[in-house]
């Protein structure tokens, strides 16, 4: 169970450079085909913080195609995680912990974010058996089943209503969306991070879901994603997901489409389809690549949207795909 105290640091006595606490807030404007992401990583053991603001507006394989990008590393860590005020212009405050948040950002080139994030549910604790059917008992089992290893020694997801404004180089847009945020804490060493997916779909305040999967880099499409933790938020009630079957279509590293079939604890089934409208790769850490997109979801006669992320470690990818030019030149004619 998550309480207001979990919005403060969980720093262990022996915390070093690998211990981290994080926030991730996606904000979507489907009618404008825009997505804003706000990411915070604090390493309290060494007193530093990363702030990462990105605005997506096209479907691309290149990070340089972002509409806006502002990342600064080695910022001073805040005294309290619940009240982050950054010298790069970002403020994240837990105003009604652990459900509600206020995000303000004043960046460069007349770009700003001002939103209230109001929780539509209590935080979904992936390690609480009253929340997730896949919750494990021992710490080793929790790390193995979390979706991101020891980095998610503690982790919750929370679907909320997001209202406010974003201004991009002087042009202001109104925000009124339903999305999912998260907060994590644990040992976060990017070199050994697990491959995984974080998948959100929202059709309105009455229906939304979040799904975490393990990703097997060696398995064929259709059997490479296995359920870690998930929930459905329907009419104000949260139900854990007990089974998931899915297939993802990719073009290189671009996640282009998904087909998922979920069964919740009521034995109610949900068949949904999605395709990516906008997205780009994200290097949250130097040793990882996350394809991050806003996908358009179809469920029965309803249309929804949500932020979808597929994370892979570059060391794991280079182990499988790394190349050297040690062979002679090959052409279409010589093979």
C-alpha positions in Angstrom: 0.0 0.0 0.0 1.2 3.5 -1.0 1.0 6.3 1.5 1.9 10.0 1.6 5.2 9.0 3.1 6.2 7.2 -0.1 6.4 10.6 -1.8 9.5 11.3 0.4 12.9 9.7 -0.2 13.4 6.0 0.6 17.2 6.4 0.8 18.9 3.5 2.4 22.0 4.1 4.7 24.3 2.6 2.0 22.9 4.5 -1.0 25.5 5.2 -3.6 25.4 6.4 -7.1 23.1 3.6 -8.3 20.2 4.3 -5.9 17.5 6.4 -7.5 14.0 7.8 -7.1 12.0 8.8 -10.2 8.9 10.5 -11.5 7.4 10.1 -14.9 4.5 12.3 -16.1 3.2 12.0 -19.7 0.7 14.7 -20.9 -1.2 14.2 -24.1 -3.1 16.5 -26.5 -4.5 13.9 -29.0 -6.4 16.5 -31.0 -3.2 18.4 -31.7 -1.0 15.2 -32.0 1.2 16.4 -29.2 2.7 14.6 -26.2 4.7 16.1 -23.4 6.8 14.0 -21.0 8.3 15.2 -17.7 10.9 12.9 -16.2 12.8 13.3 -12.9 15.6 11.1 -11.6 17.1 11.9 -8.2 20.2 10.1 -6.8 20.1 11.3 -3.2 23.1 9.2 -2.2 25.3 11.6 -4.2 23.1 14.6 -4.2 22.3 15.0 -7.9 19.2 15.1 -10.1 18.3 14.9 -13.8 15.3 16.8 -15.3 14.1 15.7 -18.7 11.4 17.6 -20.7 10.4 16.4 -24.2 7.6 17.4 -26.6 6.7 14.9 -29.4 4.9 15.9 -32.5 5.7 13.4 -35.2 6.4 9.7 -35.7 10.2 9.3 -36.1 13.2 7.2 -35.6 15.3 10.3 -34.6 15.4 12.1 -31.3 16.2 15.3 -33.2 12.7 15.4 -34.7 11.2 16.3 -31.3 9.3 19.5 -31.2 11.1 20.6 -28.0 13.8 19.1 -25.8 15.4 20.2 -22.5 17.5 17.9 -20.4 19.9 18.9 -17.7 22.0 16.5 -15.6 23.9 16.9 -12.3 21.4 19.4 -10.9 21.4 19.6 -7.1 19.0 17.1 -5.5 16.0 18.5 -3.6 15.7 18.3 0.2 12.3 16.5 -0.2 11.1 14.4 -3.1 7.6 15.7 -2.5 8.6 19.2 -3.3 11.0 19.4 -6.2 12.1 22.9 -7.4 14.8 22.7 -10.0 17.2 25.5 -11.2 16.3 24.6 -14.8 12.7 25.8 -14.2 10.8 22.7 -13.3 8.7 22.3 -10.2 6.9 19.1 -9.1 4.9 19.2 -5.9 2.8 16.5 -4.3 -0.1 18.7 -3.2 -2.4 15.9 -1.9 0.0 13.0 -1.5 0.0 10.4 -2.9 -2.8 11.2 -5.4 -2.5 14.7 -6.6 0.4 16.8 -8.1 1.2 20.2 -9.4 3.7 20.6 -12.3 5.1 23.9 -13.4 7.9 24.4 -15.9 9.3 27.6 -17.4 11.9 26.7 -20.1 13.6 28.4 -23.0 12.1 30.0 -26.2 8.8 30.9 -24.5 7.9 27.3 -23.6 6.0 26.5 -20.4 4.0 23.7 -18.7 1.4 24.4 -16.0 -0.9 21.5 -15.0 -2.7 19.9 -12.1 -2.6 16.1 -12.0 -5.6 14.8 -10.0 -5.6 11.1 -9.2 -8.7 9.2 -10.3 -7.7 6.2 -8.1 -5.4 5.3 -5.3 -1.8 4.5 -6.4 -1.5 0.9 -7.8 1.3 -0.7 -5.8 2.9 -3.5 -8.0 4.2 -5.2 -4.9 0.9 -5.3 -3.0 -1.1 -8.5 -3.5 -4.3 -6.6 -2.9 -3.5 -4.6 -6.0 -1.6 -6.8 -8.4 -2.3 -10.5 -8.9 1.4 -10.9 -9.9 2.7 -9.4 -6.7 5.6 -11.5 -5.2 6.5 -12.0 -1.5 10.3 -11.9 -1.3 12.5 -9.0 -2.4 14.3 -11.2 -4.9 11.0 -12.3 -6.4 9.7 -8.8 -6.5 12.8 -7.5 -8.4 12.5 -10.4 -10.8 8.8 -9.8 -11.5 8.7 -6.0 -11.4 9.3 -5.4 -15.0 12.4 -3.3 -14.5 14.3 -5.4 -12.0 15.7 -3.8 -8.8 15.1 -0.3 -10.2 11.5 -0.9 -9.3 12.1 -2.1 -5.8 9.3 0.2 -5.0 6.9 1.3 -7.7 3.4 2.6 -8.2 1.3 3.7 -11.2 -1.6 6.2 -11.0 -4.1 7.2 -13.6 -5.3 10.8 -13.3 -7.1 13.7 -14.9 -4.6 16.3 -16.2 -5.8 19.9 -16.7 -3.9 23.1 -17.4 -1.9 24.6 -20.3 1.3 24.1 -22.2 3.0 26.8 -24.2 5.3 25.8 -27.0 7.4 28.6 -28.4 4.7 31.2 -27.7 1.7 29.1 -28.8 -0.6 28.0 -25.9 -2.6 24.7 -25.8 -5.2 23.7 -23.3 -4.6 20.4 -21.5 -7.6 18.1 -20.5 -6.6 14.5 -20.7 -6.5 11.2 -18.7 -3.0 9.6 -18.4 -0.9 7.6 -16.1 2.1 8.7 -14.0 4.5 6.7 -11.9 7.0 6.9 -9.1 9.8 4.4 -8.5 12.7 3.8 -6.1 15.4 1.3 -6.0 18.9 0.4 -7.3 18.9 1.8 -10.9 22.0 0.7 -12.8 21.2 1.2 -16.5 23.8 -1.4 -17.6 21.6 -4.2 -16.2 18.1 -2.8 -16.7 15.6 -5.3 -18.0 13.9 -5.0 -21.3 10.2 -4.1 -20.8 7.1 -2.3 -21.9 5.0 0.3 -20.1 1.6 0.7 -21.9 -1.2 3.1 -21.2 -4.6 3.5 -22.8 -7.3 5.9 -21.7 -10.8 6.3 -23.1 -11.9 8.8 -20.5 -12.2 9.1 -16.7 -14.5 6.0 -16.7 -12.1 3.6 -18.5 -8.3 3.4 -18.6 -5.6 0.8 -18.2 -2.0 0.4 -17.6 0.1 -2.6 -18.5 3.7 -3.5 -17.6 5.3 -6.4 -19.5 8.6 -8.3 -19.5 10.2 -8.2 -23.0 12.2 -11.2 -24.2 14.6 -9.9 -26.8 15.2 -13.4 -28.2 11.6 -14.5 -28.6 9.5 -14.1 -31.8 6.8 -11.5 -32.0 3.6 -12.7 -30.3 5.5 -14.5 -27.5 8.1 -11.9 -26.6 5.9 -9.9 -24.1 4.7 -11.4 -20.8 2.5 -9.9 -18.2 4.3 -8.3 -15.2 1.6 -6.1 -13.6 -1.5 -4.3 -14.9 -4.8 -2.9 -14.0 -8.1 -1.7 -15.4 -9.7 1.5 -14.1 -13.5 1.2 -14.9 -16.2 3.4 -13.4 -14.0 4.5 -10.5 -13.0 0.9 -9.5 -9.6 -0.7 -10.1 -9.2 -4.3 -11.1 -5.9 -6.2 -11.3 -5.2 -7.9 -14.6 -4.4 -11.7 -14.3 -3.8 -12.6 -17.9 -2.5 -10.9 -21.0 -2.0 -12.0 -24.6 -0.5 -9.5 -27.0 1.3 -8.9 -30.3 3.4 -5.9 -31.2 4.4 -4.7 -34.7 7.6 -2.9 -35.0 9.6 -1.2 -37.8 13.1 -1.3 -36.6 12.9 0.2 -33.1 9.6 2.0 -33.8 6.6 0.4 -32.1 3.9 0.9 -34.8 0.9 -1.2 -33.6 -0.3 -3.4 -30.8 -3.1 -6.0 -30.3 -3.8 -6.9 -26.7 -6.3 -9.2 -25.0 -6.6 -8.7 -21.2 -8.5 -10.6 -18.5 -9.1 -9.0 -15.2 -9.9 -10.4 -11.8 -13.6 -10.4 -12.6 -12.9 -12.5 -15.6 -14.0 -9.6 -17.8 -12.1 -9.5 -21.1 -10.8 -6.6 -23.1 -9.7 -6.8 -26.7 -7.9 -3.6 -27.9 -5.9 -2.5 -30.9 -3.6 0.5 -31.2 -1.3 2.2 -33.7 1.3 4.9 -33.1 0.4 8.5 -34.1 3.6 10.2 -32.8 6.8 9.0 -31.1 10.6 9.0 -31.0 13.4 7.1 -29.2 14.3 8.3 -25.7 17.6 7.9 -24.0 16.5 8.3 -20.4 20.0 6.9 -19.5 23.1 6.6 -21.7 22.8 2.8 -21.6 19.1 2.5 -22.6 16.9 3.3 -25.5 13.1 3.6 -25.0 10.8 4.0 -28.0 8.2 6.4 -26.6 4.9 7.0 -28.5 1.4 8.3 -28.2 -0.8 5.5 -29.5 -4.4 5.7 -30.7 -6.4 2.9 -29.1 -9.6 1.2 -30.3 -11.9 -0.7 -28.0 -15.3 -1.7 -29.3 -16.8 1.6 -30.5 -14.5 3.8 -28.4 -11.4 5.7 -29.3 -8.7 6.4 -26.8 -5.0 7.4 -26.5 -2.1 6.7 -24.3 1.7 6.8 -23.8 3.5 3.6 -24.7 7.2 2.9 -24.0 9.4 0.0 -24.9 12.7 0.0 -23.1 15.8 -2.0 -24.1 19.3 -1.9 -22.7 22.0 -1.0 -25.2 24.5 -3.5 -23.7 21.9 -6.3 -24.3 21.3 -5.0 -27.8 25.0 -4.7 -28.7 25.5 -8.2 -27.4 23.0 -9.5 -29.9 23.5 -7.1 -32.8 26.9 -5.5 -32.4 28.9 -5.6 -35.7 32.5 -5.1 -36.9 33.7 -4.5 -40.4 36.0 -7.5 -40.4 34.7 -9.2 -43.5 35.2 -8.2 -47.1 32.8 -5.8 -48.7 29.5 -7.4 -49.7 27.3 -6.3 -52.5 24.0 -7.3 -54.0 26.0 -9.4 -56.5 28.5 -11.1 -54.3 26.2 -11.7 -51.3 
